[in-house]
């Protein structure tokens, strides 16, 4: 990992830096590039605009790691409200959530219980729910909960990070069960024994995992793959592979709000759906710092505004 990115990711976990950076007015202006606002209304307005441009959305209220059952219940209630709102507004959209917000730090049973309530409501409303993947310590419990939920619910998906050395084995299990998988590179600070340190290895593994999840066996098992990247070369490789295999469904592209808009537009003109992941909310600091770390050029943009 680039040393600047490593420092930014470290800062994303620091309360002192959070207080300092959040208080700068310039931070708000840069955050607006990646987030339509802090309220669900802001996300809905952005979603309507994106839908009108022919793309679907996934709504993600930012926030992580609750430490009491009350907080986990509150987060569950907020997710349920989002589902209702998606239906009321007739958005072409689904929802992404984080198990740490549903109480995963309090126990697998707490998070699983809350998730099950959310999935039951989502199923009645006909809305797909994606479980985001967090740092490596959460991968085992997240996959365990995902496998459990799939016994009861069909429209639920999980995320695999290509920077993790273990992901190839995880993908094999997910292919066998015909899972719905969003493939990403990975956004957290991980040690080199757990995650590839070299970006070229992360990219190569992304391609390997993507190829596996659109091969014949995976397709026959009903794997639904979301290729979630702004890496144009990988998007083009996915398109080539899908066309060579005659794949017409079960594949979509996903990108983050405000990032690589030209690629979003180009992909939307192609044969597969494009979904834009919209984050919003007040607890944006760690999320924002991960976006800065992904692309040190964003830091330049930030510093330029700061100097201005
Ligand atoms: P890469 O970092 O190689 O970037 C490719 C190109 O995209 C760059 O050259 C640049 O032009 C552009 N780009 C990338 N990031 C940018 C940024 N922040 N600002 C401006 N330009 C940028 N991670 C995770 O660990 N768990 C998760 O659940 C998710 N969920 C998720 C959903 C969706 C829809 C997306 C698109 C991504 C995630 N991620 C994630 C984040 C993911 O792991 C990864 O950090 C980012 O997607 C950036 O990596 P790229 O694949 O875009 O490639």
Boltz pocket constraint, residues with backbone or C-beta under 6 A from the ligand:
constraints:
  - pocket:
      binder: B
      contacts: [[A, 131], [A, 132], [A, 133], [A, 134], [A, 159], [A, 161], [A, 184], [A, 185], [A, 186], [A, 187], [A, 188], [A, 228], [A, 229], [A, 230], [A, 231], [A, 232], [A, 254], [A, 255], [A, 256], [A, 259], [A, 260], [A, 275], [A, 276], [A, 277], [A, 290], [A, 291], [A, 292], [A, 294], [A, 295], [A, 298]]
      max_distance: 6.0
